[in-house]
Amino acid sequence: MTDPITACQLMVDSQLRARGLSDPRVLDAMLRVPRHEFVPESLRAEAYDDHPLPIGDGQTISQPYVVAVMLESLQLTPTDTVLEIGTGSGYVTALLGELAAQVFSIERHPALASNARTVLATLGYANVQVITGDGTLGLPAHAPFDAILVSAAALHIPPALLSQLREAGRMIIPVGPPDSQQLQFIRMHNGQPLISLRDPVRFVPLIPGRD
């Protein structure tokens, strides 16, 4: 593999900045988080390439550009408390940990959750907590959240997640069937969700319950 620092810098310059992403906090976070630590050993040579990679249990680590688009849309601040649905490899969890004060992440696959906990702890992310469970239910015990990021596609926005956003809270979520998904950005205003449509995407489905 190319030197990871060089590969990461190239990823940020050619895949993110060159395509119009400009939030300095997001770009700096993506320079700091070692993406290669979150992919299987056999795929580390592709860790900084412009495409998703399989991580086991039928799940993927998302394309860097899509991750950056989602993070930039949330406009996170250092005092935010964030809920992530779909921990997967833990890569986005780490990025959220760089950008926010506290991160709760839910993963339905126990093996992925366990592996993500190990990698995140090894890298020193003390402000993130990975929970094994049903992401469609959110985490009411820790609500309301300043922001929610969903890394799996729902046919409809789960009502439980909307109810756990605080006033002026933001959510980014892919919505639609497997062949026609679109990122939707939601901001709560006077207790009502204001929805705007963003990029077309392709994510694994958000499935209620656990295996």
KESEDO-185294 format. One line per field, with one value per residue (C-alpha): x negated, y, z; residue number from 1. Coordinates in steps of 0.1 Angstrom, whole numbers, plus 5000, padded with zeros to 4 digits. Each point is the difference from the previous one (the first is absolute). Layout:
KESEDO-185294
xx: X | ...
yy: Y | ...
zz: Z | ...
nr: NUM | ...
END
This chain:
KESEDO-185294
xx: 5000 | 4989 | 4989 | 5033 | 4993 | 4994 | 5030 | 5022 | 4988 | 5007 | 5035 | 5008 | 4986 | 5012 | 5033 | 5013 | 4985 | 5000 | 5037 | 5010 | 4999 | 4985 | 5009 | 4966 | 5010 | 5013 | 4969 | 4976 | 5018 | 4998 | 4962 | 4997 | 5020 | 4979 | 5026 | 4978 | 5004 | 5037 | 4999 | 4990 | 4963 | 5004 | 5016 | 4977 | 4983 | 5035 | 5008 | 4997 | 5016 | 5032 | 5024 | 5016 | 4983 | 5015 | 4995 | 5019 | 5036 | 5011 | 4990 | 4977 | 4978 | 5014 | 4983 | 4980 | 5018 | 5034 | 4988 | 4986 | 5033 | 5020 | 4977 | 4998 | 5038 | 5004 | 4978 | 4989 | 4985 | 4976 | 5028 | 5024 | 5014 | 5004 | 5018 | 4987 | 5021 | 4979 | 4965 | 4987 | 4962 | 5000 | 4983 | 5029 | 5003 | 4964 | 5006 | 5030 | 4978 | 4976 | 5028 | 5024 | 4999 | 5017 | 5010 | 5024 | 4999 | 5024 | 4990 | 5024 | 4971 | 4983 | 4967 | 4998 | 5008 | 4973 | 4974 | 5008 | 4998 | 4965 | 4987 | 5015 | 4985 | 4966 | 5000 | 5010 | 5036 | 5013 | 5030 | 5017 | 5022 | 5011 | 5032 | 5013 | 5037 | 5028 | 4991 | 5035 | 5009 | 4973 | 4988 | 5027 | 4981 | 4974 | 5023 | 5005 | 4970 | 4986 | 4994 | 5007 | 4981 | 5015 | 4977 | 5026 | 5030 | 5035 | 5032 | 5013 | 4985 | 5004 | 5024 | 4980 | 4969 | 5020 | 5013 | 4965 | 4988 | 4999 | 5014 | 4977 | 4985 | 4987 | 5002 | 4986 | 5014 | 5002 | 5036 | 5014 | 4999 | 4967 | 5000 | 5011 | 4988 | 4994 | 4984 | 5026 | 4990 | 5024 | 5000 | 5025 | 5018 | 5027 | 5003 | 5005 | 4975 | 4989 | 4987 | 4977 | 4987 | 4963 | 4978 | 5012 | 4982 | 5000 | 4998 | 5008 | 5035 | 5010 | 5015 | 5020 | 4991 | 4969 | 4987
yy: 5000 | 5036 | 5017 | 5005 | 5037 | 5007 | 4979 | 5018 | 5035 | 4990 | 4987 | 5034 | 5021 | 4980 | 4985 | 5026 | 5035 | 4996 | 4991 | 5031 | 4989 | 5027 | 4998 | 5002 | 4980 | 4971 | 5000 | 5002 | 4971 | 4979 | 5007 | 4990 | 4967 | 4971 | 4984 | 4970 | 4989 | 4995 | 4976 | 4963 | 4994 | 4986 | 5032 | 5026 | 5008 | 5013 | 5018 | 5035 | 4993 | 5016 | 4972 | 4980 | 4968 | 4969 | 4996 | 4967 | 4991 | 5014 | 5035 | 5026 | 5029 | 5029 | 5019 | 5029 | 5026 | 4989 | 5000 | 5035 | 5013 | 4986 | 5014 | 5034 | 5002 | 4996 | 5030 | 4984 | 5021 | 4989 | 5000 | 4978 | 4966 | 4978 | 4967 | 4978 | 4972 | 4972 | 5000 | 4976 | 5002 | 5029 | 5024 | 5025 | 4996 | 5011 | 5030 | 5009 | 4997 | 5025 | 5025 | 4997 | 4998 | 4966 | 4973 | 4971 | 4974 | 4971 | 4969 | 4970 | 4975 | 4989 | 4991 | 5033 | 5019 | 4981 | 5006 | 5037 | 5003 | 4985 | 5022 | 5032 | 4992 | 4992 | 5034 | 5018 | 5011 | 5003 | 5022 | 4973 | 4971 | 4971 | 4982 | 4968 | 5004 | 5011 | 5034 | 5007 | 5005 | 5025 | 5004 | 5018 | 4997 | 5025 | 5022 | 5027 | 5002 | 5030 | 4978 | 4966 | 4983 | 4969 | 4977 | 4977 | 5006 | 5002 | 4997 | 5028 | 5021 | 4981 | 5020 | 4991 | 5018 | 5031 | 5001 | 4998 | 5032 | 5031 | 5033 | 5012 | 4965 | 4986 | 4965 | 4986 | 4967 | 4981 | 4993 | 4977 | 4964 | 4984 | 5013 | 5036 | 5017 | 5036 | 5017 | 5020 | 5028 | 5007 | 5030 | 5002 | 5034 | 5007 | 4963 | 4992 | 4984 | 5021 | 4977 | 5008 | 4976 | 4995 | 4976 | 4967 | 4971 | 4963 | 4985 | 4966 | 4999 | 5011 | 4969 | 5000 | 4976 | 4979 | 4968
zz: 5000 | 4994 | 5031 | 5019 | 5008 | 4963 | 4989 | 5025 | 4988 | 4964 | 5010 | 5016 | 4972 | 4969 | 5013 | 5024 | 4994 | 4962 | 5001 | 5019 | 5037 | 5020 | 5037 | 5017 | 5031 | 4979 | 4977 | 5029 | 5018 | 4968 | 4999 | 5037 | 5000 | 4986 | 4976 | 4994 | 5036 | 4994 | 4970 | 4998 | 4997 | 4965 | 4988 | 5016 | 4967 | 4989 | 5033 | 4985 | 4966 | 4988 | 5006 | 5028 | 5013 | 5016 | 5038 | 5007 | 5008 | 4967 | 5010 | 4986 | 5009 | 4979 | 4973 | 5015 | 4980 | 5012 | 5036 | 4996 | 4984 | 5030 | 5026 | 4983 | 4998 | 5038 | 5008 | 5033 | 5028 | 5027 | 5026 | 4981 | 5012 | 4969 | 4994 | 4972 | 4985 | 4985 | 5015 | 4974 | 5001 | 5025 | 4974 | 5000 | 5038 | 5003 | 4978 | 5020 | 5031 | 4985 | 4993 | 5030 | 5038 | 5003 | 4976 | 5005 | 4972 | 4995 | 4980 | 4995 | 4992 | 5032 | 4983 | 4982 | 5032 | 5019 | 4974 | 4998 | 5038 | 4999 | 4972 | 5015 | 5034 | 4985 | 4982 | 5032 | 4993 | 5036 | 4990 | 4980 | 5011 | 4978 | 5009 | 4984 | 4992 | 4977 | 4984 | 4989 | 5037 | 5006 | 5036 | 5020 | 5032 | 4987 | 4979 | 4989 | 4975 | 4983 | 4969 | 4986 | 4972 | 4984 | 4980 | 4986 | 4977 | 5014 | 4979 | 5022 | 5027 | 5033 | 5023 | 5031 | 4985 | 4993 | 5035 | 5014 | 4982 | 5022 | 4986 | 4972 | 5000 | 4967 | 4984 | 4968 | 4987 | 4967 | 4991 | 4974 | 4986 | 4990 | 4964 | 5007 | 5032 | 5008 | 5029 | 5020 | 5024 | 5028 | 5023 | 5029 | 5001 | 5024 | 5007 | 4963 | 4976 | 4970 | 4973 | 4971 | 4974 | 4994 | 4980 | 4985 | 5018 | 5005 | 5035 | 5016 | 5014 | 5035 | 5015 | 5032 | 5028 | 5005 | 4984
nr: 1 | 2 | 3 | 4 | 5 | 6 | 7 | 8 | 9 | 10 | 11 | 12 | 13 | 14 | 15 | 16 | 17 | 18 | 19 | 20 | 21 | 22 | 23 | 24 | 25 | 26 | 27 | 28 | 29 | 30 | 31 | 32 | 33 | 34 | 35 | 36 | 37 | 38 | 39 | 40 | 41 | 42 | 43 | 44 | 45 | 46 | 47 | 48 | 49 | 50 | 51 | 52 | 53 | 54 | 55 | 56 | 57 | 58 | 59 | 60 | 61 | 62 | 63 | 64 | 65 | 66 | 67 | 68 | 69 | 70 | 71 | 72 | 73 | 74 | 75 | 76 | 77 | 78 | 79 | 80 | 81 | 82 | 83 | 84 | 85 | 86 | 87 | 88 | 89 | 90 | 91 | 92 | 93 | 94 | 95 | 96 | 97 | 98 | 99 | 100 | 101 | 102 | 103 | 104 | 105 | 106 | 107 | 108 | 109 | 110 | 111 | 112 | 113 | 114 | 115 | 116 | 117 | 118 | 119 | 120 | 121 | 122 | 123 | 124 | 125 | 126 | 127 | 128 | 129 | 130 | 131 | 132 | 133 | 134 | 135 | 136 | 137 | 138 | 139 | 140 | 141 | 142 | 143 | 144 | 145 | 146 | 147 | 148 | 149 | 150 | 151 | 152 | 153 | 154 | 155 | 156 | 157 | 158 | 159 | 160 | 161 | 162 | 163 | 164 | 165 | 166 | 167 | 168 | 169 | 170 | 171 | 172 | 173 | 174 | 175 | 176 | 177 | 178 | 179 | 180 | 181 | 182 | 183 | 184 | 185 | 186 | 187 | 188 | 189 | 190 | 191 | 192 | 193 | 194 | 195 | 196 | 197 | 198 | 199 | 200 | 201 | 202 | 203 | 204 | 205 | 206 | 207 | 208 | 209 | 210 | 211
END
